């Protein structure tokens, strides 16, 4: 199994990214209401882009958690604890 030098922890950065998504989406919708469609679409696009990046990072973190849990189960089996 792969040993990870660095483990992603997306709790704090994820919360910040969700707040950024909300702010960008609100700004985008505000600009769309003011008939400034290019600016509105730009901010909504940025919100979507941040959301996609967050999803990718969460998928990576989930995979790392799965691998680390499998390693822990194997270690317990070797030590006769499980």
N, C-alpha and C positions, 0 to 999 in steps of 0.2 A: 504494500500500500504506500501511497505517496505521503511523505512527511512535509507539512507546510511550515515554512519559516515564519510567515505572517498570516494570521487569521483575520478575515474581515469581521468587523463588528459594525453592522449597519444601523444599530438602534439610534444613536445620536445623529449621525449624518442623515439617516433616513427621515427623521423628524424634521430636520432643517430643510431637506429637499421637498417634503410634502408641503411645508409652509411656503417655500418658494414657488411651487406649482400653483398653489392657491392664489398667491399674490399676482403672479404672472397671468393667470387665467382671468382674474378679476380686472386687471388693467386692460387685458385684451378685449374683454367684453365691454368695458367702459369705452374704449376707443371705437369699437364697432357701433355702439349706440350713438356716438358722436359723428358717425359716418366717415370716420378715419379708418377705412378698412385695411389699408396696408399695415398701419401700425398695429391695429387689432389682430390681424392675422400673424404678424411677427411675434407679438407677445404670446398668443395662443400656441404658436409653433414652438416657441421656447419652452413653454409649459409642457407640451407633449414630449419634447426632446428630453427634458429633465426626468419626466416620468419613465421614458424608455430606458434611460441610463439607470434609474433607480431599480427598475425591474431586472435588468441584467445583473446588477450588483447583488440583488437579493437571490437570484438564481445561483450565482457563484457562491454566496455565503451558505445557501442551503446545501449545495454539493459538498462544501468543506465540512459542514456539520455532519452530514451523512458519513463521510469518510472517517472523520475523527471518532464518531460513535462506533463505527465498525472496528476501528483500531482499539478502542477501549474495551469492547466486548472480547476481542481476541486476546488482549492482555490479561483480562480477568480469567479467561479460559486457560491460559498458560500458567497462571498463578494458582489455579485450582479454586478460585473464589466463586465461580459461576455456575 
